[in-house]
Each structure stands twice: as C-alpha cells, then as structure tokens.
Amino acid sequence: MKFNNREKLILSAVIGGWGLFLIGSGLAMNSNMKPIINTKYNLKVSDKQISKAQAKSNEIKLRDITIEINNPISVDIKDYLIGVENLNPETLKALKLDTSRVNINQAGTYEYSITYKKKKYIANVIIKEKELPNVTFTLKTITLTAGDSLSTNPRSYINENISDEVLNNIILDLSQVNNQTQGNYDYYITYNGTKYQGKIEIRYPGATVITRPSNDQSKNEEDKNEEEQNPQPSPSPTPSQ
C-alpha cells in the first residue's frame, strides 16, 4: 500500500504521539515503584567520651562533719560523701579515709581526708562543746569564823539542787575572800557564760553584834533612869476627924 505525502504526514504524527505517550507512562510507573533500600547507621563513641562521663559520675565530694566533744567519730566512709549514691561500688572500695588529725576530746575544727587513687580530697570535722542544761540558780550568804576553811564544793554555795552535769561545768571563784580577816567578801560562780555573785562574812571568834534600841524602848529607859535619880516624895497621910 502506498501512501501519499499527506497520509504519510498524518501517520508519522500518530506514531510520534503514541511514542511520547508510552515514554511518559513508563516514567510515571518508575517513579511510583521505587526500590526499598535498607540503611544501617553506626554510632561510634570514643573511649575519651566514655571515660569523661564515668569520671563525672564518680566525682568525689566531701561534706563537713559536726559532732559534740567526746563523742565517737564515724568510720563509715559513706558518712563523709556528698552524692554517695552516684558512686559505683568499685570507686567506693578504692576510697581511703584518714581522720587521724581529729581530736574528739577538744573543741575545734580539724581536717580529714579521703584519698582516691593518687588524688586527696580534704574537708573539716568540727568538734563543738556540749550543750549544757539551761538552768539558773541563786547563791547563799555564808557566815564563817576567821580561820575556818572555805569549801571548794560549789554545792555549798548554791541554794538550789544541781545535777552532776551542771556541777562539773561550774567555775567557783573564791580569790577575793580572806578567811583570816574579819570582813565581808564577794565570791563568784560562773556557769554556761553567766556569772553569779554571792557574799561571805568572816567574823572573829566571840564577836558580838550591837543592836541599837528602837525609839520607844530608848525613851522608856531614859524615864526609868530619871526616876531612879530623882525619886518623887510619897504623899503625907490625911488626919482623921
């Protein structure tokens, strides 16, 4: 079959149009049917990063410890650490506690140390005075004969009953009292920062105290003395009728 030029032109256009249509359809199908690709991701953490994180979690922090005088000091290393729960067991086992410089029998501030490998950590142990009972009392006025000895027992000078704990913390000062010479002297007792003052009277043996009579008693004695010195004459008897 022979085609004229016009038919050839029409046939070429139809074939070209179908060719473009088929090519476009193929491209569209390729875009909708993408292959599934499995991708593996590898996370690499360096040894330096791991050691830095471990060092932070095992950081050693010490606390200051306060105890009263004469009380025993703890030997449990956990009592001296801040954030002990963040330390792993291996680190705890490697710690060494040193409290040899702490004197529990004397108030003050002392250093203690904890050593981890080659590094030493230092903090304080504070030994404080024991808190005493809050009591007050009054002092006696003591009268003694010259030459009598002075008691050194604070209970002899205090009106109230006191416990042994209070007694052991009392300071008695008799330095201004001369028990050989008659006179009135001050003595002092100090307890828990408070100073009390009392009196001690020293008298010579046989000394008497002269008291002045009251005004009425003195007047009566003067009238009596005047009557004795100037007696009144007795009245003469009346003659009988």
C-alpha positions as CSV (number, residue, x, y, z in Angstrom):
1,M,0.0,0.0,0.0
2,K,1.4,3.3,-1.0
3,F,0.6,6.5,1.0
4,N,0.6,9.9,-0.4
5,N,2.5,12.6,1.3
6,R,-0.5,13.8,3.3
7,E,-1.2,10.3,4.7
8,K,2.5,9.8,5.5
9,L,2.4,13.0,7.5
10,I,-0.7,12.0,9.4
11,L,0.7,8.5,10.1
12,S,4.0,10.0,11.4
13,A,2.2,12.3,13.7
14,V,0.1,9.4,15.2
15,I,3.1,7.2,15.7
16,G,5.1,10.0,17.3
17,G,2.1,10.9,19.6
18,W,1.9,7.3,20.8
19,G,5.6,7.1,21.3
20,L,5.5,10.2,23.6
21,F,2.5,8.7,25.5
22,L,4.3,5.4,26.1
23,I,7.5,7.1,27.2
24,G,5.6,9.3,29.7
25,S,3.7,6.3,31.1
26,G,6.9,4.4,31.7
27,L,8.5,7.3,33.5
28,A,5.4,7.6,35.8
29,M,5.5,3.9,36.6
30,N,9.2,4.1,37.5
31,S,8.5,7.0,40.0
32,N,5.8,5.0,41.8
33,M,7.8,1.8,42.1
34,K,10.9,2.9,44.0
35,P,13.1,0.1,45.4
36,I,13.3,-0.3,49.2
37,I,16.8,0.4,50.4
38,N,17.9,-0.7,54.0
39,T,20.3,1.8,55.5
40,K,22.5,0.9,58.5
41,Y,23.6,3.7,60.9
42,N,26.7,3.1,63.1
43,L,27.1,5.2,66.3
44,K,30.7,5.5,67.3
45,V,31.6,6.7,70.9
46,S,35.2,7.2,71.6
47,D,36.9,5.9,74.7
48,K,37.7,9.5,75.7
49,Q,34.0,10.4,75.8
50,I,33.2,7.3,77.9
51,S,35.9,8.0,80.4
52,K,34.8,11.6,80.7
53,A,31.2,10.5,81.5
54,Q,32.4,8.0,84.1
55,A,34.6,10.5,85.8
56,K,31.7,12.8,86.2
57,S,29.5,10.1,87.7
58,N,32.4,9.1,90.1
59,E,33.2,12.7,91.2
60,I,34.3,12.7,94.9
61,K,32.6,15.4,97.0
62,L,33.2,15.6,100.8
63,R,31.0,17.1,103.5
64,D,31.9,19.0,106.7
65,I,31.0,16.9,109.8
66,T,29.9,18.4,113.2
67,I,29.9,16.3,116.4
68,E,29.9,17.1,120.1
69,I,33.0,16.8,122.1
70,N,33.9,13.3,123.5
71,N,31.5,11.6,121.0
72,P,33.0,8.9,118.7
73,I,33.7,9.7,115.1
74,S,32.2,7.6,112.3
75,V,34.4,5.2,110.4
76,D,31.9,4.6,107.6
77,I,33.3,6.4,104.6
78,K,29.8,6.9,103.2
79,D,29.0,9.4,106.0
80,Y,31.6,11.8,104.6
81,L,30.5,11.8,101.0
82,I,28.0,14.0,99.1
83,G,26.1,12.1,96.4
84,V,27.4,8.8,97.5
85,E,24.6,7.1,95.6
86,N,26.2,8.3,92.3
87,L,29.4,6.4,93.0
88,N,29.9,2.9,91.7
89,P,30.9,0.1,94.1
90,E,34.4,-0.1,92.6
91,T,35.1,3.5,93.4
92,L,33.8,3.2,96.9
93,K,36.1,0.3,97.6
94,A,39.1,2.3,96.3
95,L,38.5,5.2,98.7
96,K,40.7,5.6,101.9
97,L,39.5,7.6,104.9
98,D,42.0,9.4,107.2
99,T,40.7,11.0,110.4
100,S,43.9,10.8,112.4
101,R,44.2,14.5,112.8
102,V,40.8,14.9,114.6
103,N,40.9,15.2,118.4
104,I,37.4,14.4,119.7
105,N,38.4,15.4,123.2
106,Q,39.0,19.0,122.4
107,A,36.7,21.5,120.7
108,G,37.9,22.9,117.4
109,T,38.0,22.5,113.7
110,Y,40.1,19.6,112.2
111,E,40.9,18.4,108.7
112,Y,40.2,14.9,107.5
113,S,41.0,13.5,104.1
114,I,39.8,10.9,101.6
115,T,42.2,9.5,99.0
116,Y,41.1,8.1,95.6
117,K,44.0,6.6,93.7
118,K,46.6,9.4,93.8
119,K,44.3,12.3,94.5
120,K,43.5,13.5,98.0
121,Y,40.3,15.3,99.0
122,I,40.1,17.4,102.2
123,A,37.2,18.6,104.4
124,N,36.6,19.5,108.0
125,V,35.4,17.8,111.2
126,I,34.0,20.4,113.7
127,I,34.2,19.3,117.4
128,K,31.8,21.5,119.3
129,E,31.3,22.0,123.1
130,K,28.4,20.0,124.5
131,E,25.2,22.0,125.0
132,L,24.7,22.3,128.8
133,P,21.3,22.3,130.5
134,N,19.8,25.8,130.7
135,V,19.4,26.4,134.4
136,T,19.7,29.4,136.7
137,F,20.3,29.5,140.5
138,T,20.8,31.8,143.5
139,L,23.8,31.9,145.8
140,K,23.9,31.8,149.6
141,T,25.3,34.4,152.0
142,I,27.9,32.4,154.1
143,T,29.0,33.4,157.6
144,L,32.3,31.9,158.9
145,T,34.6,32.4,161.8
146,A,38.0,33.7,161.0
147,G,40.3,30.8,160.3
148,D,37.6,28.5,159.1
149,S,38.4,26.7,155.8
150,L,36.5,27.6,152.7
151,S,34.6,24.8,150.9
152,T,35.6,24.2,147.3
153,N,32.3,22.3,146.5
154,P,30.0,24.7,144.5
155,R,27.0,22.9,146.0
156,S,27.9,24.5,149.4
157,Y,27.2,27.9,147.9
158,I,24.1,27.3,145.8
159,N,20.5,27.3,147.2
160,E,19.1,25.0,144.5
161,N,19.8,21.4,143.9
162,I,22.0,20.9,140.8
163,S,22.9,17.8,138.7
164,D,26.4,16.4,138.4
165,E,26.5,17.6,134.8
166,V,25.9,21.2,135.9
167,L,28.3,20.8,138.9
168,N,31.1,19.6,136.6
169,N,30.8,22.7,134.4
170,I,30.7,25.3,137.3
171,I,33.7,27.6,138.0
172,L,33.9,28.7,141.6
173,D,36.0,31.8,142.3
174,L,37.0,32.5,146.0
175,S,40.1,34.5,145.2
176,Q,38.8,37.7,146.8
177,V,37.9,36.0,150.1
178,N,40.3,36.3,153.1
179,N,39.2,33.8,155.6
180,Q,41.7,35.0,158.2
181,T,40.5,38.6,158.5
182,Q,37.1,39.8,159.6
183,G,35.1,41.4,156.8
184,N,32.5,40.9,154.0
185,Y,33.8,39.4,150.8
186,D,32.4,38.7,147.4
187,Y,32.7,35.3,145.7
188,Y,31.6,34.3,142.2
189,I,30.2,31.2,140.4
190,T,30.3,31.1,136.6
191,Y,28.1,28.6,134.6
192,N,27.4,28.4,130.9
193,G,28.6,32.0,130.3
194,T,26.6,33.5,133.2
195,K,28.4,34.9,136.3
196,Y,26.7,34.9,139.7
197,Q,27.8,36.9,142.8
198,G,27.5,35.9,146.5
199,K,28.7,37.1,149.9
200,I,30.9,35.5,152.6
201,E,31.1,37.2,156.0
202,I,34.2,36.5,158.1
203,R,33.9,37.2,161.9
204,Y,36.4,37.0,164.7
205,P,35.6,34.4,167.4
206,G,33.4,35.8,170.2
207,A,32.5,39.0,168.3
208,T,29.1,40.3,169.3
209,V,26.7,42.3,167.3
210,I,25.5,45.5,169.0
211,T,22.0,46.5,168.0
212,R,20.5,49.9,168.7
213,P,17.2,50.0,170.6
214,S,14.1,51.4,169.0
215,N,12.9,55.0,169.8
216,D,10.1,53.8,172.2
217,Q,12.4,51.5,174.0
218,S,15.1,54.2,174.4
219,K,12.5,56.7,175.8
220,N,11.3,54.2,178.4
221,E,14.9,53.5,179.5
222,E,15.6,57.3,179.9
223,D,12.4,57.8,182.0
224,K,13.4,54.9,184.2
225,N,16.9,56.3,184.8
226,E,15.4,59.7,185.6
227,E,13.0,58.3,188.2
228,E,15.9,56.4,189.9
229,Q,18.0,59.6,190.1
230,N,15.1,61.9,191.2
231,P,12.6,59.9,193.3
232,Q,9.2,61.5,193.9
233,P,8.3,62.1,197.7
234,S,5.4,60.0,198.9
235,P,2.2,61.9,199.9
236,S,1.6,62.7,203.7
237,P,-1.3,60.9,205.4
238,T,-4.6,62.8,205.9
239,P,-5.5,63.4,209.6
240,S,-8.5,61.6,210.9
241,Q,-11.6,63.5,212.1
